[in-house]
Amino acid sequence: MTTTLPPSQSSAPPISQVGPIAWLRKNLFSSWFNGLLTIAILAILLNLLFSFAQWATTVAQWQVVSANWPLYFAGRYPANQYWRLFTVLGIVATLSGLTWGILARNIAQLFSRPVLIGMAIGAAITVLLPTPLPYRLLLLGLAALIPAGAWIGQKVGRKLPVLGTWIPLAWFLSFFVVLWLIAGGFGLRPISTSLWGGLLLTVLMAVVSIVLCFPLGVFLALGRQSPLPVVRWLSILYIELIRGIPLIAILFIGQNMIPLFLPQGVRPDNILRGIIGLTLFSSAYLAENVRGGLQAIPKGQTEAANALGLNPLFVTSLIVLPQALKISIPAIVGQFISLFQDTTLLSIVGIIDLLGITRSILANPQFIGRYWEAYTFIGVIYWLFCYAMSWGSRRLERQLNTEH
C-alpha cells in the first residue's frame, strides 16, 4: 500500500532587487524612522555644503594661497632652482605610472570608468589651482606622465614579466637621485636644509621616517616574541618606554639631547633629528601592529614548516612574516597616515614644514586674519595625501585577497 503525500506548500523564491533605488530603500528608507533620519541628515549636510560653497566663492579671500604658492610647496627654496623640484616630481610620476602598469599587466582594462573619472577630476583641480599659468601647465604635464607610464608599463610588463622584480630597486635608487637633486652637491649647487620647507619638507620627512620605521618596527615585533630573554625584554622595554612618552617630548629630547651624546662641535641637522624622533616613535607603535599579525598566524603553520626541515630564519622570513604583514596592512597603513599627520608637530621644534610655513605666512601683516582660507587649504592637502594612502591600502588588500 502506497501513501501519497500532499504537495508541499513552498513559495516561489523571492525576486532579488538590485539597483540604486533598491539600495536606497533597503539602507536609508527601510522604515519611517530611518527615512526621517535620512532626510534630516541630508538636510544638515546640504546646508553645510551650501554654506561652505557660498563662503568659498564670495567671502573667502584666496590671495593668501595664490600669493604664497611657492612658500607653501617649497618654503624658501631658491626660485631659480625650482627645475630640480619639478624634475623630482617627474621622476616620481614616471615611476608611479610604470609601477601601476607593471602590477596591472594582467588586467584587461587598465583605465576603468572610476579611474578615468578620478583622472578627470585631478586634471580639473590642476587647471583650477590658484597658481601662475606656467606652473599649472607643468603640473598638468606631470599628471599626464602617470597614465602614460601606466600604459607603457603594462605593455612592457606583459612582454617582460620579470621586470616587476626590479621595481623596488628602481624606487630605492630613485630616493638617492631625489635627495641629490634637492640637496645638491656633486655638480649641483648645494641648498642648505634651512631653506627647505613647506610641503616639500613634510613629504620628505614623512617618506624617510616611514621607510626607516618599517624595518625597525618589524624587528621589534619579532624581538618581542623571541625565545631569547635578553632580546625579548629589551624589545618590550623599548616599546613600552616609547609608547609612554608623547611625540612632542621625544622631538624636544631629540633636538636638545642628541648633541650631548656626540663629540664637541658635532651637531646633527635639525631635519635629521626630527626624522630620528619620528622614526623612533612610530616604530614602537608599528611593532605592536605587526605583533598582532604575528599572533594571528596559526601555530600549525610553524609546525608544518619545521616538519619540512626549514630552519627558524626561513620559517619566519618565508612563512610567518609574509602572512602577518598581509594581515596587518590596515593597521600598518593607519600608522603611516598617523606619522604623516604627526609631522605637523615639527613646527613646534623649529622645523618649517607645511604647517610651520602657514603660520609664517599668517604672521605677515598683509594676510592677518586669513586663518580660515590658509588652514582650509593645507587641510585639503593633508586629506588628499592621507586618502591616497588609504586608497592604496585598499587596493593592495584587494589584490592580496586579505579578506579571504
N, C-alpha and C positions, 0 to 999 in steps of 0.2 A: 504494500500500500504506500503510495507516494503522497507526500504532503506538499501542497502548493503554498508557497509563502507569498503574501501580498507584496506588490512592488513598493520599494522604499520611497518615502516621501522626501526626495532630495531636490533641493532648489538649484537652479542654474547658477553657475559661478558668477560672482559679481563682475561687472564690467569695469575694468580699470580706467580711471580718469586721469588723463595726463594733460599737460599744457599749463600756461601761466594762470588761467582762470581757476583751474582745479587746485593749483598750488596755493593761490590766494585764499580760496575757500577753506582749504584744509589747515593752513598755518596761521592765517591772520583773521579770518572771519568764521571760525568754527562754531562760535556761539555768539549770542547777542552781547555778552560782556566783553569777549575778545574783540568783537567788531568795534564797540565803543572805545575800547582801549587803543586799538589800532588807529582809529580816526583821531583821537586826542593826541597821540604821539606824533602822527603825521602832521597835524596842525601846528604843534610846537616846533617840530623840525623845519617845516616850511617857513614859519615865521622867523626863526633864527637865520635860516639861509637867506631869506629876502632881506632881513636887516643887515646881514653881513655884506651882501652884494650891493645894497644901497650905500653902505658906508665905504666900501672899497672903490666904488665908481664915482661918488660925489663928494665925500667928506675927506677921505684919506689923501694925504699928500705924499706921493711915492717918490718925490725928488730925493728923499733920504736914501733911497735904493739906487736910483739911476745915477745920482751924482757921486756915489761911493762904490760903484760896482767893482772897480779893481781892488779896493780895500777889502771888500767882503770876501773875495775869492783868492787874493794873493797877498794881502797885508801890504807891507812896504817893500815888496819885491820890486826891483828896478823895472820900470816900464819898458826900457829898451831890451830887456831880456825875456819878455813875455813869450817870444817864439819858442823858448825852451819848454815853457809850461804847455803850450799848445802841442808841441812835439810829444810830450809825455801823455797828453790826452789822446793823441793819435795812436800811440803805441798801445795804450790800454784798450781803446776802442777796437783796434785791429785784432788784438789777442782775444778780446771778449767775443768778437764775431767768429773768429776761427774756432775757438773752443766750443761755442754754441753749435756751429755747423758740424764739427767732427763728432761731438757727442750725440747729435741728432742725425747721424748719417744714415741710419736705418729707418727713419721716419719718412713716409711718402710725401706728406705735405709739410714743408718746413715753416711756411708763413701761413698759419691758420687765421681764421677771422679775428679771434681775440688779439693775436699778435699784431695783425695789421691795424686794428683799431688802436692798440697801445702805441704803435709807432706813429700813427697819425696824430694822436694826442700829444706825444712827445715833440713831434715836429711843430705842431701849433704852439705849444708852450715856448719852444725855442724862438719861433718867429715873433711872439708877443713879448719876449723878455725886454725889460726897460734898459737895454744896452745899446751902444752905438752899432750902426748897421754892419760894419766890418766884423765885429765880434759875433753878431748873430749869424752871419753867413759862415764864419769859421765853425761855430758850434753846430750849425746845420750840416755842414760837410762832415764833421766828426761823427755826428749821429748817423749819417748815411754810411759810414765805414762799418758799423756793426752789422746791418743786414747784408752788405756786400761781402764782408768777411765770412758771415754765416753761409752764404750761398757758395762761396769758393771752398770753405771748409767742408761742406757736405759733399761737394763733387770730388774733392781730393781725398776725403776720408773714405769714400766708397771704393776708390781705387787702391788706396794705401791705408788699410785699417790700422796698421801698426803705428801710424802717425799719432794716434791718440795717446800712446805711452810717452810721447815727447812733449806733450802739452804742459805737464807740471814743470819740466825742466825749462821750458820757454818762459813760463811765468817767473820761475826762480831767477833766471838770468836777467829778465826784464827789470826786476827790482833794483839790481845794481846799476843798470843803464839809467833808470829813472832817477835814482839817487845821485848819479854823476851829473845828469842834466840839471837837476835842481840845485845841487850844492856847488857845482863847478869843479875846477881843477883839471889836470891832465889836458891842457889846451883850452879849456873854457875859463872864463872869468869867475873866480870864486865869489860866492854870495854868502855873506855871514848869516848864521841862523837867527840872529837878532832881527833880520829883515823878513824872515818867514812869518806868515800869519794867515788869518782868515781860514777859509775852507781848505786851502792847500795844507796848512799845518794840521788841522783837525783830522782830515782823511789820512795824512801820512802817519801821524802818531797812532791813530786807531788801527790802521793796517799793520804797522810794525808790532804793536802790542798784541794784536790777535795772533800774528804769526809766531811770536815768541811764547805767548802764554799757553798755546795749544799743546805743544810737546811737553812743556813743564807740567801742565795740569794732568796730562796722561801719565807721566812718570810718577807724579804724586799719588794718583789714584791706584796705580799698580803697587807703589810702595806701601800704601796704607793696607793693602791686602797681602803684603809679602809675608812669608813664613819666618823671615829673619826679624827677630825682635828689635834690633837696633834700627833697621830701615823702617819698620812699621811705626815705631814710636816717634822717630824723627819726622816722618811724614805727617803723623797725627798732630804732633806739636806745631809744625809749621802751619798746617791747615787751620787748626783751631785758633792759633795765635793771630793769624792774618784776618780770619773771619771775625774776630772780636775787636778789630780796630777799624774805625771809619776810614774811608779812602782819603778824605781830606787830611787826616792826621798822617797817613803814610806819605802823601805828597809833600807835606811840610817836613817830615823826617828826611825824605829823600833830598829836598832842596837844601837843608841845613846841616844834616849829619853825615851824609855820604862824603863830603870833602874832609871831614875829621879823620876818616879812616884811610886817607890817601896821603902820599908824600907831600911835603910842603911845596906849594906852588902849583900842584896838580889840581885843577878844578874842572870837573866834567861840565859839559854844556848843559844848560837848563833843560833843553829838549830831551837830551839823553836821560837826565834824572827823572823827568816826567814819564818817559817810556818805561823806565825801570819800575817806578811806582805803580803804574797801571798794570804792568806785566805781573808783578808780584801779587797784587791784589786780586786780579782776575783769575790767575792760575789756581788759587785756593778754591774759589767757587767752581771753577771748571773741573777740578779734581773730584769734587763731590758729585757733579753731574755725570762724569764718566764712571765713577764708582757705582752709581745707581744702575748704569747699563751693565757693568760687570756682574753685579749681583743678580741681574735678571737672566743671565745665561744659565741654563740647567747644568748641574754637575755632570750629567751624563755626557755632555759634550767633551769635557776634560777627560773623563774616564775612557771614552771611546778613543780620543787622541792618544792617551797613554797606552791603550791596548795596541794601537798601531805602531808603537815604538818611538813616537815623537818625543824629543826632549822638552823640558819645560819652556825654553825660549821659543821653540817653534809652536808649541801648544798655545802660548799667549799671543804671539805675533800673527799666527796664521789662522787660528781657530776662534779664540775667545775675544780678542780685542776688536777684530773687524765687526763681529756681531754686536758687541757692546757699543761701539761708536755709531753703528746704524740705528740702534735703539735710542741712543742719546741725542740724535740730531736735533729734535726740537729744543731740548734743554741747552745744548751747546750753542745753537744759533741765538737763543734767548740771551745767553751770557754775552755773546758777541755784540748783540744790539745794546745791551746794558753798558758794555765797555765803550761803545761809540758814544752813547749819551753821557757817560762819565767824563768824557774829555772836556765837558763844559766846566768842570771844576779846575781845570788847568789855569784858567784866567785868574783864579784867586792867588796862585803862586807866581804870577808874573809872566805867564806864557800867553801870548796874544793869539788865541785860537779864534774861531768864528764868533763865539760869544764875547770874548775879550775885545775884538775889533769893533763889535757892535756897541759896546759900552764906550769905547773911544770915540766913535762917530757921534753918539748921542751927547758926548761932552762938548761937542762943537756948538758954539752959540747959534749957528745957523740952523741947527736941527734939534734944539732943545724942545722937548715935549712930544717928539715924534716916536714915542715908545711903541705905540700900537703897530705902526707901519713896520718899524725895524724888527720887532720881535715876531710879528706875524711872518715876515719874510724868512727869517732864519728858522722859525718853527716849521715852515713848509719844507725847507731844505733838509732839516733833520728827519722829518717824516718820510720824505722821499727815499733817503738812504736806508732808514730802518725798514720801510716797507719793501724795498728792493731785496734786502737780506732775508726778510720773512718769505717773500715770494720765491726766492731762490731755494730756500729751505724746503718749501712745499713741493717744488718741482723735483728736488733731489729725493725727497721721501717717496714721491710717486714713482720715480724711476727705479728706486731700490726696493719698492714694494714693502715698506716697513710696516704697513698696516695689516699685512697678511702673515 
